[in-house]
Structures are given as C-alpha cells and as structure tokens.
C-alpha cells in the first residue's frame, strides 16, 4: 500500500474549487481511496499554517502514478496549482516496506 499525503495552502478558493468539483470524476477511475480531506486539521506539535490536508491510498506505486500522471488528472491539477500551494509526498505503508525487506532477505 502507498499513500499520497498533500498539505495545501489555498489562496484562491474559486480556482481550487474548480479542481475539487472535478476531482472525484477523475479519481474514481483509478484504484485509490480518499482517506482524509480535512480543511480544519488540528496541529498537535510544531508549527503549521496550512489550510488543508489530504491523504489518498493506493494498492501500489504503479496505481498512484497512473492516476497522478494521467492526462485527465494533469488537466484538472492546473486549477489546484493555480489556486493553492501544495507539498505532496508519496509514502510506503508499513506492510509494503515489510514485504520489500522480506524479499531482500530471501536473496
């Protein structure tokens, strides 16, 4: 399992809103799940001045990249990029990393 974690700083709500309106129509064509989309995250430690956190899950990196690099997503992502600053990272789930470690140990 892999996850895309996005932190956003929305500065143009109307433009970002166009992205949100079309997001699910594109996203549902791929193997992902929206786990979190929170516009009121609570900071428990450290400093963070963002306005939204999104966490998406995918069965594997190939599925995540197929969605993120698809022509239809790249088209709507233009509104996300115009309406918000974002930091997006891909992280491996614990089970994914354990599986890799087990495979390496077998060789």
N, CA and C atoms as a LAMMPS dump frame, in Angstrom:
ITEM: TIMESTEP
0
ITEM: NUMBER OF ATOMS
321
ITEM: BOX BOUNDS ff ff ff
-5.0000000000000000e+02 5.0000000000000000e+02
-5.0000000000000000e+02 5.0000000000000000e+02
-5.0000000000000000e+02 5.0000000000000000e+02
ITEM: ATOMS id mol type element x y z
1 1 1 N 0.863 -1.179 0
2 1 2 C 0 0 0
3 1 3 C 0.903 1.234 0
4 2 1 N 0.541 2.221 -0.811
5 2 2 C 1.238 3.507 -0.808
6 2 3 C 0.213 4.608 -0.58
7 3 1 N 0.714 5.716 -0.071
8 3 2 C -0.149 6.844 0.268
9 3 3 C 0.414 8.115 -0.346
10 4 1 N -0.48 8.987 -0.785
11 4 2 C -0.116 10.343 -1.183
12 4 3 C -0.641 11.254 -0.081
13 5 1 N 0.254 12.033 0.505
14 5 2 C -0.12 12.972 1.56
15 5 3 C 0.122 14.369 1.031
16 6 1 N -0.939 15.166 1.013
17 6 2 C -0.854 16.537 0.493
18 6 3 C -1.155 17.527 1.603
19 7 1 N -0.302 18.526 1.709
20 7 2 C -0.551 19.681 2.568
21 7 3 C -0.794 20.851 1.628
22 8 1 N -1.855 21.593 1.868
23 8 2 C -2.218 22.671 0.955
24 8 3 C -2.357 23.998 1.677
25 9 1 N -2.022 25.038 0.954
26 9 2 C -2.218 26.42 1.377
27 9 3 C -3.07 27.061 0.288
28 10 1 N -4.366 27.097 0.49
29 10 2 C -5.292 27.576 -0.533
30 10 3 C -5.329 29.105 -0.513
31 11 1 N -5.031 29.711 -1.664
32 11 2 C -5.024 31.176 -1.747
33 11 3 C -6.047 31.72 -2.742
34 12 1 N -6.636 30.842 -3.542
35 12 2 C -7.687 31.236 -4.483
36 12 3 C -8.762 30.151 -4.417
37 13 1 N -9.728 30.343 -3.53
38 13 2 C -10.743 29.326 -3.258
39 13 3 C -11.573 28.977 -4.497
40 14 1 N -11.866 29.944 -5.34
41 14 2 C -12.688 29.678 -6.527
42 14 3 C -11.949 28.764 -7.508
43 15 1 N -10.684 29.056 -7.748
44 15 2 C -9.895 28.234 -8.671
45 15 3 C -9.682 26.843 -8.089
46 16 1 N -9.329 26.768 -6.821
47 16 2 C -9.155 25.478 -6.174
48 16 3 C -10.485 24.709 -6.166
49 17 1 N -11.58 25.413 -6.003
50 17 2 C -12.902 24.794 -6.013
51 17 3 C -13.219 24.099 -7.333
52 18 1 N -12.762 24.659 -8.445
53 18 2 C -12.959 24.001 -9.746
54 18 3 C -12.248 22.646 -9.762
55 19 1 N -11.059 22.607 -9.171
56 19 2 C -10.31 21.345 -9.057
57 19 3 C -11.099 20.332 -8.233
58 20 1 N -11.586 20.76 -7.081
59 20 2 C -12.331 19.872 -6.188
60 20 3 C -13.587 19.332 -6.878
61 21 1 N -14.285 20.193 -7.623
62 21 2 C -15.513 19.774 -8.319
63 21 3 C -15.274 18.633 -9.295
64 22 1 N -14.107 18.595 -9.911
65 22 2 C -13.825 17.573 -10.933
66 22 3 C -12.971 16.421 -10.4
67 23 1 N -12.451 16.562 -9.189
68 23 2 C -11.511 15.586 -8.646
69 23 3 C -12.071 14.165 -8.657
70 24 1 N -13.226 13.938 -8.043
71 24 2 C -13.74 12.579 -7.896
72 24 3 C -14.095 11.935 -9.234
73 25 1 N -14.542 12.719 -10.208
74 25 2 C -14.866 12.134 -11.515
75 25 3 C -13.622 11.529 -12.149
76 26 1 N -12.463 12.122 -11.907
77 26 2 C -11.198 11.581 -12.418
78 26 3 C -10.687 10.48 -11.49
79 27 1 N -10.683 10.759 -10.202
80 27 2 C -10.082 9.854 -9.215
81 27 3 C -10.752 8.48 -9.205
82 28 1 N -12.066 8.416 -9.342
83 28 2 C -12.782 7.14 -9.234
84 28 3 C -12.408 6.171 -10.342
85 29 1 N -11.748 6.628 -11.407
86 29 2 C -11.337 5.75 -12.5
87 29 3 C -10.091 4.933 -12.136
88 30 1 N -9.475 5.26 -11.012
89 30 2 C -8.228 4.611 -10.611
90 30 3 C -8.463 3.799 -9.338
91 31 1 N -7.461 3.144 -8.826
92 31 2 C -7.622 2.203 -7.723
93 31 3 C -7.422 2.831 -6.347
94 32 1 N -7.562 4.141 -6.245
95 32 2 C -7.288 4.808 -4.985
96 32 3 C -8.512 5.009 -4.109
97 33 1 N -8.232 5.407 -2.871
98 33 2 C -9.276 5.739 -1.902
99 33 3 C -8.889 7.039 -1.211
100 34 1 N -9.862 7.908 -1.02
101 34 2 C -9.629 9.124 -0.243
102 34 3 C -9.809 8.746 1.227
103 35 1 N -8.752 8.896 2.013
104 35 2 C -8.813 8.57 3.437
105 35 3 C -9.065 9.804 4.283
106 36 1 N -8.513 10.937 3.864
107 36 2 C -8.63 12.185 4.62
108 36 3 C -8.714 13.343 3.647
109 37 1 N -9.594 14.28 3.922
110 37 2 C -9.654 15.562 3.219
111 37 3 C -10.185 16.551 4.251
112 38 1 N -9.281 17.153 5.008
113 38 2 C -9.655 17.95 6.176
114 38 3 C -9.199 19.398 6.018
115 39 1 N -10.157 20.305 6.034
116 39 2 C -9.835 21.735 5.945
117 39 3 C -9.694 22.381 7.323
118 40 1 N -9.738 21.571 8.368
119 40 2 C -9.551 22.087 9.732
120 40 3 C -8.657 21.161 10.548
121 41 1 N -7.455 20.827 10.036
122 41 2 C -6.596 19.939 10.806
123 41 3 C -6.14 20.616 12.101
124 42 1 N -5.96 19.822 13.117
125 42 2 C -5.528 20.324 14.423
126 42 3 C -4.042 20.016 14.566
127 43 1 N -3.249 21.046 14.766
128 43 2 C -1.813 20.876 14.952
129 43 3 C -1.562 20.473 16.402
130 44 1 N -0.966 19.323 16.592
131 44 2 C -0.678 18.838 17.937
132 44 3 C 0.743 19.159 18.38
133 45 1 N 1.626 19.321 17.41
134 45 2 C 3.013 19.631 17.752
135 45 3 C 3.655 20.358 16.579
136 46 1 N 4.471 21.34 16.867
137 46 2 C 5.166 22.072 15.826
138 46 3 C 4.312 23.195 15.25
139 47 1 N 4.866 23.818 14.204
140 47 2 C 4.179 24.939 13.561
141 47 3 C 3.738 24.523 12.161
142 48 1 N 2.496 24.833 11.836
143 48 2 C 1.975 24.556 10.503
144 48 3 C 0.884 25.568 10.221
145 49 1 N 0.969 26.228 9.08
146 49 2 C -0.011 27.264 8.747
147 49 3 C -0.815 26.909 7.503
148 50 1 N -0.876 25.645 7.17
149 50 2 C -1.626 25.203 6
150 50 3 C -3.124 25.305 6.218
151 51 1 N -3.87 25.065 5.148
152 51 2 C -5.325 25.159 5.226
153 51 3 C -6.029 23.835 4.979
154 52 1 N -5.302 22.813 4.486
155 52 2 C -5.964 21.54 4.195
156 52 3 C -4.934 20.42 4.146
157 53 1 N -5.37 19.242 4.574
158 53 2 C -4.562 18.031 4.469
159 53 3 C -5.405 16.977 3.753
160 54 1 N -4.783 16.284 2.794
161 54 2 C -5.451 15.212 2.064
162 54 3 C -4.549 13.983 2.111
163 55 1 N -5.145 12.816 2.38
164 55 2 C -4.41 11.552 2.349
165 55 3 C -5.17 10.598 1.433
166 56 1 N -4.461 10.079 0.441
167 56 2 C -5.019 9.127 -0.512
168 56 3 C -4.26 7.814 -0.381
169 57 1 N -4.941 6.697 -0.567
170 57 2 C -4.254 5.403 -0.55
171 57 3 C -4.419 4.723 -1.901
172 58 1 N -3.407 3.954 -2.258
173 58 2 C -3.395 3.179 -3.496
174 58 3 C -2.77 1.822 -3.196
175 59 1 N -3.137 0.789 -3.948
176 59 2 C -2.579 -0.527 -3.662
177 59 3 C -1.075 -0.616 -3.917
178 60 1 N -0.572 0.236 -4.818
179 60 2 C 0.852 0.197 -5.14
180 60 3 C 1.249 1.501 -5.832
181 61 1 N 2.554 1.675 -5.969
182 61 2 C 3.078 2.895 -6.586
183 61 3 C 2.621 3.032 -8.034
184 62 1 N 2.534 1.933 -8.747
185 62 2 C 2.1 1.972 -10.148
186 62 3 C 0.703 2.583 -10.278
187 63 1 N -0.202 2.21 -9.382
188 63 2 C -1.57 2.741 -9.412
189 63 3 C -1.588 4.23 -9.106
190 64 1 N -0.8 4.634 -8.112
191 64 2 C -0.733 6.063 -7.766
192 64 3 C -0.21 6.87 -8.949
193 65 1 N 0.863 6.393 -9.542
194 65 2 C 1.449 7.124 -10.671
195 65 3 C 0.53 7.135 -11.894
196 66 1 N -0.203 6.038 -12.114
197 66 2 C -1.146 6.005 -13.246
198 66 3 C -2.169 7.113 -13.098
199 67 1 N -2.667 7.33 -11.877
200 67 2 C -3.622 8.415 -11.621
201 67 3 C -2.94 9.775 -11.739
202 68 1 N -1.84 9.96 -11.013
203 68 2 C -1.191 11.275 -10.933
204 68 3 C -0.63 11.741 -12.274
205 69 1 N -0.279 10.803 -13.131
206 69 2 C 0.317 11.151 -14.418
207 69 3 C -0.668 11.039 -15.581
208 70 1 N -1.925 10.753 -15.26
209 70 2 C -2.928 10.61 -16.33
210 70 3 C -3.246 11.971 -16.942
211 71 1 N -3.529 12.007 -18.226
212 71 2 C -3.852 13.278 -18.881
213 71 3 C -5.032 13.999 -18.222
214 72 1 N -6.066 13.239 -17.802
215 72 2 C -7.23 13.902 -17.211
216 72 3 C -6.916 14.502 -15.842
217 73 1 N -6.039 13.834 -15.058
218 73 2 C -5.669 14.43 -13.775
219 73 3 C -4.762 15.639 -13.998
220 74 1 N -3.807 15.524 -14.892
221 74 2 C -2.91 16.657 -15.153
222 74 3 C -3.693 17.885 -15.606
223 75 1 N -4.79 17.658 -16.329
224 75 2 C -5.627 18.774 -16.766
225 75 3 C -6.272 19.484 -15.572
226 76 1 N -6.901 18.736 -14.67
227 76 2 C -7.565 19.397 -13.538
228 76 3 C -6.561 19.911 -12.509
229 77 1 N -5.389 19.286 -12.441
230 77 2 C -4.367 19.712 -11.473
231 77 3 C -3.893 21.137 -11.748
232 78 1 N -4.098 21.616 -12.95
233 78 2 C -3.728 23.003 -13.249
234 78 3 C -4.476 23.968 -12.324
235 79 1 N -5.756 23.668 -12.035
236 79 2 C -6.522 24.522 -11.123
237 79 3 C -6.026 24.391 -9.683
238 80 1 N -5.604 23.177 -9.291
239 80 2 C -5.044 23.02 -7.942
240 80 3 C -3.78 23.853 -7.813
241 81 1 N -2.924 23.779 -8.801
242 81 2 C -1.659 24.508 -8.758
243 81 3 C -1.868 26.013 -8.817
244 82 1 N -2.897 26.46 -9.536
245 82 2 C -3.187 27.897 -9.627
246 82 3 C -3.871 28.424 -8.368
247 83 1 N -4.617 27.562 -7.682
248 83 2 C -5.394 28.005 -6.528
249 83 3 C -4.783 27.72 -5.176
250 84 1 N -3.71 26.914 -5.16
251 84 2 C -3.116 26.537 -3.876
252 84 3 C -1.647 26.192 -4.049
253 85 1 N -0.889 26.494 -3.029
254 85 2 C 0.478 25.979 -2.925
255 85 3 C 0.335 24.616 -2.259
256 86 1 N 1.103 23.629 -2.705
257 86 2 C 0.983 22.317 -2.085
258 86 3 C 2.325 21.624 -1.965
259 87 1 N 2.402 20.775 -0.97
260 87 2 C 3.506 19.838 -0.803
261 87 3 C 2.857 18.465 -0.805
262 88 1 N 3.299 17.599 -1.712
263 88 2 C 2.706 16.276 -1.841
264 88 3 C 3.833 15.251 -1.781
265 89 1 N 3.679 14.283 -0.894
266 89 2 C 4.681 13.235 -0.773
267 89 3 C 4.017 11.873 -0.945
268 90 1 N 4.792 10.927 -1.469
269 90 2 C 4.334 9.55 -1.544
270 90 3 C 5.092 8.779 -0.479
271 91 1 N 4.367 8.001 0.316
272 91 2 C 4.999 7.197 1.357
273 91 3 C 4.529 5.75 1.237
274 92 1 N 5.398 4.845 1.618
275 92 2 C 5.084 3.418 1.592
276 92 3 C 4.407 3.023 2.892
277 93 1 N 3.4 2.174 2.813
278 93 2 C 2.77 1.642 4.009
279 93 3 C 3.704 0.658 4.702
280 94 1 N 3.474 0.414 5.958
281 94 2 C 4.333 -0.48 6.732
282 94 3 C 4.366 -1.873 6.112
283 95 1 N 3.227 -2.396 5.719
284 95 2 C 3.19 -3.724 5.103
285 95 3 C 3.993 -3.748 3.808
286 96 1 N 3.955 -2.659 3.041
287 96 2 C 4.718 -2.591 1.793
288 96 3 C 6.207 -2.665 2.074
289 97 1 N 6.651 -1.93 3.082
290 97 2 C 8.076 -1.933 3.425
291 97 3 C 8.485 -3.276 3.993
292 98 1 N 7.634 -3.909 4.782
293 98 2 C 7.951 -5.213 5.358
294 98 3 C 8.109 -6.242 4.247
295 99 1 N 7.234 -6.196 3.253
296 99 2 C 7.307 -7.119 2.141
297 99 3 C 8.603 -6.967 1.376
298 100 1 N 9.038 -5.738 1.169
299 100 2 C 10.298 -5.487 0.476
300 100 3 C 11.44 -6.048 1.296
301 101 1 N 11.428 -5.82 2.608
302 101 2 C 12.5 -6.324 3.471
303 101 3 C 12.543 -7.852 3.438
304 102 1 N 11.382 -8.492 3.423
305 102 2 C 11.332 -9.95 3.372
306 102 3 C 11.881 -10.466 2.051
307 103 1 N 11.553 -9.8 0.955
308 103 2 C 12.049 -10.207 -0.351
309 103 3 C 13.565 -10.062 -0.433
310 104 1 N 14.087 -8.97 0.13
311 104 2 C 15.549 -8.757 0.13
312 104 3 C 16.219 -9.831 0.955
313 105 1 N 15.629 -10.197 2.083
314 105 2 C 16.203 -11.221 2.962
315 105 3 C 16.273 -12.573 2.265
316 106 1 N 15.362 -12.856 1.333
317 106 2 C 15.336 -14.139 0.632
318 106 3 C 16.47 -14.273 -0.365
319 107 1 N 17.03 -13.134 -0.826
320 107 2 C 18.064 -13.205 -1.862
321 107 3 C 19.435 -13.399 -1.296
